[in-house]
Amino acid sequence: MIDAKDYIEAVAKYLDELDSSFDKLSHKYEGKISNLPNYAFNNRFITVLKFHNLNYFFVKVVSDKTLDTHKAFTGLVSNNRHYIE
């Protein structure tokens, strides 16, 4: 079974690769890259929640320019009421 921490690692790697690609593109298309959303190069707060007894995960990524590195939170959603709150 895949652990939520594995998802955090995968999401963080994906975001880092995306940032790297944007950086490489910026050398060739400088004027157009300036129109990227402000979250493109910031560190992010990554939340991964696993739904209890299901093989589903909720992933939320929020950009935060005050972070020095990516931060992460994992949790378990045990029932619908927990998810709604």
N, C-alpha and C positions, 0 to 999 in steps of 0.2 A: 504494500500500500504506500502511496506517495504521501509524505509528510508535508505539512504547511510550510515548514522551514525550507524544504526543497523548492517550493514555489517562490518563496521570497528570493532565494538565490538566483533562480531562473529569471524572475522579473527584474532584479537588480542588474544582472548581466545584459538583459535585453535593453534596458534603459541606457546603460553605459555604451553599448554598441550603437544605439540610436544617436546619442550625443556625439560619439566619435564620427559617425556618418555625416551628421549636420556640420561638424567642424571641418571635415574634408570638403564638403560641398561649398562651404563658405569661402574657401580659397578660390574657387572657380566662379561662383555666382554670388558675389558679395552683396550686391544690391538687392537681390531677391531673397536672400537668407535673412535679411534684416526684418522681413515681414513674419518671421516665425513667432509663434506664441511665446510669451515670456517664461514659460515653464520649461522650455527646451533644454536649457543648460543648468538648471538648478538641481540640487539634491532633492530627494523625495522621501516622503513618509509612506511606507508601503504597509498596507493592512491585508492580511490573508486570514480568512475565517473558513474553517471546515464545518460542513453541516454533519451533525451526528448521524450515524447509521446510513449516510448517503455518500456517494463518491463525487460530491460537488464541493467546489470552493468558491468563495467570494473574494475577489481581488479588487482593492481600491488603491490608487496611487495619487498622492497629493503633493504638488510641488511646494517646496519651502526654501526660499533663498537664505534663510538664517541657519540652515543645517550645514555642518562641515562635511558630513557623509550621509549616505542613505540611512534612514532609521526604519525599523520594522516592528510590527506587532502581529502576533498570531493568536488565534482564539478558536474556541469550539462553540458552535451554535447548537444548543441541545434541543430546542423546540421552537415552534413558530412564535410564541410569545417573546422569547429571548431575542429573536431576530427583529421583531417589530419595535422593541424598545431600543 
